[in-house]
Amino acid sequence: MFTPPEYLSPSSIRLFRDCPQKFKFSHIDKIKEPPAWHLYLGSFVHEVLEYLYKEDAQNRTQETLKNIAADRWTNHGWAQKVEALEEKPGTLVDFKRAAFESMSNLWALEDPTKTEIDGMEVEVVANVAGVAMKGYIDRFIFADDGTIIISDYKTGKIPNPRFKSDDDKFFQLLCYALMLQDAEQASTSRVEFLYLTQKAKHDQTVTPGNLDVARQVIVKTRKEIEEACGTEEFHCNVTPLCGWCHYKKINICPAHKD
């Protein structure tokens, strides 16, 4: 019998729903995937933008962005981390160019000198319908009416609406809305993704209905994880995405064993 994780996060719930076996490898067996180019790219962009918004409003310029990016890259280990990646689809110059292009695109979505962020990289621990949850919110803003707007930067592609509904796409942020509701007794009015690479903002009004859908998924997933830990059976979801799975590559996934 396995011991389920003490806390779930929006990303761990998503992982279990995508593939229970992959969830087991990561969160039960603690076999972590190695760092990846696209994940480092997103983390670097998040980090630089976080420091940009720590500057006084009048200093949030593209020149300041360049200086922050150069400092984080040179003096905080990013060059070494990217260079050490096992798989690199490009050079360090390619990485820096892609990152800076994404960061610069922020100005197409909002004016940083007129945007005040009330919370950045905030850890939230909460109990959602009896499920212990923990996660980090990229950023949130208090609207004029006192409600919260939760935002998340994305450096990847916009999900194809043919394969992902709005409630599914915004599930992570709806989880955070539920968590803030429990932890801070604060209501979220809107959630939004800032797709930096595509210069696009996708948002959704938060309603009791879509919060209830997210809550049901959280409760259902916790129950299924506990059942899988009790039986020690985590099934594999075999899909075309398996071609990119680390656990298939290292030959431990039972669905792809040689």
C-alpha positions as CSV (number, residue, x, y, z in Angstrom):
1,M,0.0,0.0,0.0
2,F,1.4,3.4,-1.0
3,T,1.1,6.6,0.9
4,P,-0.6,9.4,-1.1
5,P,1.0,12.9,-1.1
6,E,0.0,15.1,1.8
7,Y,-0.9,17.9,-0.5
8,L,-2.1,18.1,-4.1
9,S,-1.4,21.0,-6.4
10,P,-3.2,22.0,-9.6
11,S,-0.2,20.6,-11.6
12,S,-0.2,17.3,-9.8
13,I,-3.9,16.9,-10.3
14,R,-3.4,17.6,-14.0
15,L,-0.6,15.0,-14.1
16,F,-2.8,12.3,-12.5
17,R,-5.7,13.0,-14.9
18,D,-3.3,12.9,-17.9
19,C,-1.6,9.6,-16.7
20,P,-1.9,8.0,-13.3
21,Q,1.3,6.0,-13.9
22,K,3.3,9.1,-14.6
23,F,1.9,10.6,-11.4
24,K,3.1,7.5,-9.5
25,F,6.6,7.8,-10.9
26,S,6.8,11.5,-10.0
27,H,4.9,11.8,-6.7
28,I,4.9,8.3,-5.2
29,D,8.3,6.9,-6.4
30,K,9.9,10.4,-6.4
31,I,11.5,9.7,-9.8
32,K,11.7,13.3,-11.1
33,E,12.0,14.3,-14.7
34,P,15.3,16.1,-15.6
35,P,15.1,19.8,-16.3
36,A,13.9,20.7,-19.8
37,W,14.6,23.6,-22.1
38,H,11.0,24.8,-22.3
39,L,10.6,24.6,-18.6
40,Y,13.8,26.6,-18.0
41,L,12.6,29.1,-20.6
42,G,9.3,29.7,-18.7
43,S,11.1,29.9,-15.3
44,F,13.6,32.4,-16.5
45,V,10.9,34.6,-18.1
46,H,8.8,34.4,-14.9
47,E,11.8,35.3,-12.8
48,V,12.8,38.4,-14.8
49,L,9.2,39.7,-15.0
50,E,8.9,39.2,-11.2
51,Y,11.9,41.5,-10.7
52,L,10.7,44.0,-13.3
53,Y,7.5,44.5,-11.3
54,K,9.5,45.0,-8.1
55,E,10.8,48.2,-9.7
56,D,9.1,51.5,-9.2
57,A,6.5,52.1,-11.9
58,Q,8.5,54.7,-13.8
59,N,11.5,52.3,-14.0
60,R,9.6,49.4,-15.6
61,T,11.0,50.0,-19.1
62,Q,12.4,47.7,-21.7
63,E,15.9,49.0,-20.8
64,T,15.4,48.0,-17.2
65,L,14.1,44.6,-18.5
66,K,17.4,44.1,-20.4
67,N,19.4,45.0,-17.3
68,I,17.5,42.6,-15.1
69,A,17.6,39.8,-17.6
70,A,21.4,40.3,-18.0
71,D,21.9,40.3,-14.3
72,R,19.8,37.1,-13.6
73,W,21.5,35.4,-16.6
74,T,25.1,36.2,-15.6
75,N,25.0,36.4,-11.8
76,H,22.4,33.9,-10.8
77,G,23.5,30.7,-12.6
78,W,21.1,30.7,-15.5
79,A,23.8,30.3,-18.2
80,Q,25.3,27.3,-16.4
81,K,21.9,25.7,-15.8
82,V,20.9,26.0,-19.5
83,E,24.3,24.8,-20.7
84,A,24.0,21.7,-18.4
85,L,20.7,20.6,-20.0
86,E,21.0,17.1,-21.4
87,E,18.9,18.0,-24.5
88,K,19.2,21.4,-26.0
89,P,17.2,22.3,-29.2
90,G,19.4,25.3,-29.7
91,T,22.3,27.4,-28.5
92,L,22.5,29.7,-25.4
93,V,22.0,32.6,-27.8
94,D,18.8,30.9,-29.1
95,F,17.6,30.5,-25.5
96,K,18.3,34.2,-24.6
97,R,16.7,35.4,-27.8
98,A,13.5,33.4,-27.3
99,A,13.3,34.5,-23.6
100,F,13.8,38.2,-24.3
101,E,11.3,38.1,-27.2
102,S,8.7,36.6,-24.8
103,M,9.5,39.2,-22.1
104,S,9.4,42.1,-24.5
105,N,5.9,41.0,-25.7
106,L,4.5,41.9,-22.3
107,W,4.2,45.5,-23.5
108,A,1.8,44.3,-26.2
109,L,-0.5,43.0,-23.5
110,E,-0.2,45.7,-20.7
111,D,1.7,48.8,-19.8
112,P,4.0,47.8,-16.9
113,T,4.3,51.4,-15.8
114,K,0.5,51.5,-15.2
115,T,0.0,47.9,-13.8
116,E,0.4,47.4,-10.1
117,I,0.8,43.7,-9.0
118,D,-0.5,43.0,-5.4
119,G,1.0,39.5,-5.1
120,M,3.8,37.7,-7.1
121,E,4.9,34.1,-6.7
122,V,2.7,33.7,-3.7
123,E,2.5,30.3,-1.9
124,V,-1.0,29.3,-1.0
125,V,-1.9,26.5,1.3
126,A,-5.6,25.7,1.6
127,N,-8.3,23.1,2.2
128,V,-10.7,22.7,-0.7
129,A,-13.7,20.6,0.1
130,G,-11.6,18.5,2.4
131,V,-8.6,18.2,0.1
132,A,-5.3,19.7,1.3
133,M,-3.9,21.9,-1.5
134,K,-0.6,23.8,-2.0
135,G,0.6,25.9,-4.9
136,Y,2.2,29.1,-6.2
137,I,0.3,31.8,-7.9
138,D,2.3,33.8,-10.5
139,R,0.5,37.0,-9.7
140,F,-2.7,38.6,-8.6
141,I,-4.3,42.0,-8.6
142,F,-7.0,43.5,-6.5
143,A,-9.7,44.9,-8.7
144,D,-11.5,48.2,-7.8
145,D,-14.4,46.2,-6.3
146,G,-12.1,44.3,-4.0
147,T,-12.2,41.0,-5.9
148,I,-9.1,39.4,-7.2
149,I,-7.8,38.9,-10.7
150,I,-5.4,35.9,-11.0
151,S,-2.9,35.9,-13.9
152,D,-0.4,33.4,-15.2
153,Y,2.4,34.0,-17.7
154,K,2.7,31.4,-20.5
155,T,5.6,31.0,-22.9
156,G,4.1,27.9,-24.7
157,K,1.5,27.6,-27.3
158,I,-2.2,28.5,-26.9
159,P,-4.1,25.2,-26.4
160,N,-6.2,24.2,-29.4
161,P,-9.9,24.8,-28.4
162,R,-10.8,21.6,-30.3
163,F,-9.0,19.5,-27.7
164,K,-9.4,21.6,-24.5
165,S,-12.5,23.3,-23.1
166,D,-12.3,26.7,-21.3
167,D,-12.9,25.1,-17.9
168,D,-10.2,22.6,-18.6
169,K,-7.8,25.3,-19.9
170,F,-8.4,27.5,-16.9
171,F,-8.5,24.6,-14.4
172,Q,-5.2,25.6,-12.7
173,L,-6.3,29.1,-12.1
174,L,-9.7,28.1,-11.0
175,C,-8.0,25.9,-8.4
176,Y,-6.1,28.9,-7.2
177,A,-9.4,30.9,-7.0
178,L,-10.8,28.2,-4.7
179,M,-7.6,28.1,-2.6
180,L,-7.6,31.9,-2.1
181,Q,-11.3,31.7,-1.2
182,D,-10.5,29.2,1.5
183,A,-7.2,30.6,2.7
184,E,-7.9,34.4,2.5
185,Q,-11.7,34.5,2.3
186,A,-11.3,36.4,-0.9
187,S,-13.3,36.1,-4.1
188,T,-11.8,35.9,-7.5
189,S,-13.7,37.7,-10.3
190,R,-11.4,36.8,-13.3
191,V,-8.6,34.5,-14.3
192,E,-6.3,35.2,-17.2
193,F,-3.4,33.7,-19.1
194,L,-0.9,36.0,-20.7
195,Y,0.5,34.1,-23.7
196,L,3.7,36.1,-24.2
197,T,5.0,34.3,-27.3
198,Q,1.8,34.9,-29.1
199,K,1.1,38.4,-27.6
200,A,-2.4,37.2,-26.5
201,K,-4.5,37.4,-23.4
202,H,-7.1,34.8,-22.7
203,D,-9.4,35.3,-19.7
204,Q,-12.5,33.8,-18.1
205,T,-15.0,35.3,-15.7
206,V,-15.1,33.2,-12.5
207,T,-18.6,31.9,-11.7
208,P,-20.0,29.6,-9.1
209,G,-20.5,27.1,-11.9
210,N,-17.0,26.8,-13.1
211,L,-15.6,26.9,-9.6
212,D,-17.9,24.0,-8.8
213,V,-16.6,22.0,-11.8
214,A,-13.0,22.6,-10.6
215,R,-13.9,21.6,-7.0
216,Q,-15.5,18.3,-8.2
217,V,-12.4,17.5,-10.2
218,I,-10.2,18.1,-7.1
219,V,-12.3,15.9,-4.9
220,K,-12.6,13.2,-7.5
221,T,-8.9,13.1,-8.2
222,R,-8.0,12.9,-4.5
223,K,-10.4,10.0,-4.1
224,E,-8.9,8.2,-7.2
225,I,-5.3,8.8,-6.0
226,E,-6.2,7.3,-2.6
227,E,-7.8,4.3,-4.2
228,A,-4.8,3.8,-6.5
229,C,-2.5,4.0,-3.5
230,G,-4.6,1.4,-1.7
231,T,-4.6,-1.1,-4.6
232,E,-1.1,-0.1,-5.8
233,E,-2.5,0.0,-9.3
234,F,-1.8,3.1,-11.4
235,H,-2.9,2.6,-15.0
236,C,-1.2,4.1,-18.0
237,N,-2.9,6.4,-20.4
238,V,-1.3,5.6,-23.7
239,T,-1.5,8.6,-26.1
240,P,0.7,10.2,-28.8
241,L,2.2,12.3,-25.9
242,C,4.0,9.2,-24.7
243,G,6.6,9.9,-27.4
244,W,7.8,12.8,-25.2
245,C,7.6,11.0,-21.8
246,H,10.8,10.8,-19.8
247,Y,9.6,7.5,-18.1
248,K,9.2,5.9,-21.5
249,K,12.7,7.1,-22.6
250,I,14.3,5.5,-19.5
251,N,12.4,2.3,-20.1
252,I,10.5,2.0,-16.8
253,C,6.9,2.6,-18.0
254,P,5.1,-0.7,-18.0
255,A,3.2,0.3,-21.2
256,H,6.4,0.6,-23.1
257,K,8.7,-1.9,-21.6
258,D,11.2,-3.5,-24.0
